[in-house]
Amino acid sequence: MPPYQPMPFHLETERLILRPWEVTDAEEFCDLLAERGKGKPPVERIRTSIAEFLTETERTGIALLPVVRRAEGDFIGYCGLIVGRTTLEEPEIAYELFQRVHGNGYATEAAAAVLGAAAATGRERLWSTVGTWNTPSLRVLEKLGFTRDRVSMEENGEVAWLTRTLG
């Protein structure tokens, strides 16, 4: 186990609940992934991914969590910490929400809760990597105090690397 405390795996905000994955999230997670425009993944593959998320969460002490609206009780996406392109010591914050809920401040609200959870682990810095074309996501990160570190070229285009000190 790393020298960090595990992050809290149940977070609540005024409008949202972030909680551990359940197998029943697979169908809606498939629908969310389909919005990327590359087809809908098989639900069995996503159930396997959810099991892998839960195993990784136990191993690493960090988690990508489903985001559910309190009032409606519906799954609207995910937000959390991942190793991604970085390290367990300085993980990435990641989020993705259904297009139908964009523009309501949910990404900022969920990510702010995850920032607090990350700080509670004792970590000193987080990263985020975002396609430079993704202006709304870059705006969310700016609101949360992330600053641009560098830009890299990847197979899908330019990626902005942003960082934020915790504490």
Secondary structure as UniProt FT lines:
FT   STRAND          11..12
FT   STRAND          16..18
FT   HELIX           23..25
FT   HELIX           26..34
FT   TURN            35..36
FT   HELIX           43..60
FT   STRAND          64..69
FT   TURN            70..72
FT   STRAND          75..82
FT   TURN            84..85
FT   STRAND          92..97
FT   HELIX           99..101
FT   TURN            102..103
FT   HELIX           106..120
FT   TURN            121..122
FT   STRAND          125..131
FT   TURN            132..133
FT   HELIX           135..143
FT   TURN            144..145
FT   STRAND          147..154
FT   TURN            155..156
FT   STRAND          157..165
//
